[in-house]
Amino acid sequence: MNDILASPDPDDPSLEELFLKADRIGRKYQTPEEIEAFEQALKTEVEAISAQVDQQFPEQEVEMMDYSPASRSRKKPPLTKSRKTKSRKK
């Protein structure tokens, strides 16, 4: 019984298919101007969020961590100063 409940029904749409279907239905009842206005508002909101993230996390240096067993045996490189420390010495 549990196997039947755990296996998805092949006729059930995936989550992606449901989102695409909802998008098609929504676009059916919107004018091109409404769609354009929504997309412009969404773009503006995404840019504002991106600006906030960049402001709160200005660090541009990418930190890579390797947890593989081979990396544990190697000697770790010395830590370098962050960009924030360098800019304060002006």
LINVENVEN-V566512 format. One record per residue. N is the residue number from 1. SS is DSSP state (H for helix, E for strand, - for the rest). BURIAL is I if it has 24 or more other C-alpha atoms within 12 Angstrom, else O. Layout:
# LINVENVEN-V566512
N_SS_BURIAL / N_SS_BURIAL
This chain:
# LINVENVEN-V566512
1_-_O / 2_H_O / 3_H_O / 4_H_O / 5_H_O / 6_H_O / 7_-_O / 8_-_O / 9_-_O / 10_-_O / 11_-_O / 12_-_O / 13_-_O / 14_-_O / 15_H_O / 16_H_O / 17_H_O / 18_H_O / 19_H_O / 20_H_O / 21_H_O / 22_H_O / 23_H_O / 24_H_O / 25_H_O / 26_H_O / 27_H_O / 28_H_O / 29_-_O / 30_-_O / 31_-_O / 32_H_O / 33_H_O / 34_H_O / 35_H_O / 36_H_O / 37_H_O / 38_H_O / 39_H_O / 40_H_O / 41_H_O / 42_H_O / 43_H_O / 44_H_O / 45_H_O / 46_H_O / 47_H_O / 48_H_O / 49_H_O / 50_H_O / 51_H_O / 52_H_O / 53_H_O / 54_H_O / 55_H_O / 56_H_O / 57_-_O / 58_-_O / 59_-_O / 60_-_O / 61_-_O / 62_-_O / 63_-_O / 64_-_O / 65_-_O / 66_-_O / 67_-_O / 68_-_O / 69_H_O / 70_H_O / 71_H_O / 72_H_O / 73_H_O / 74_-_O / 75_-_O / 76_-_O / 77_-_O / 78_-_O / 79_-_O / 80_-_O / 81_-_O / 82_-_O / 83_H_O / 84_H_O / 85_H_O / 86_H_O / 87_H_O / 88_H_O / 89_-_O / 90_-_O
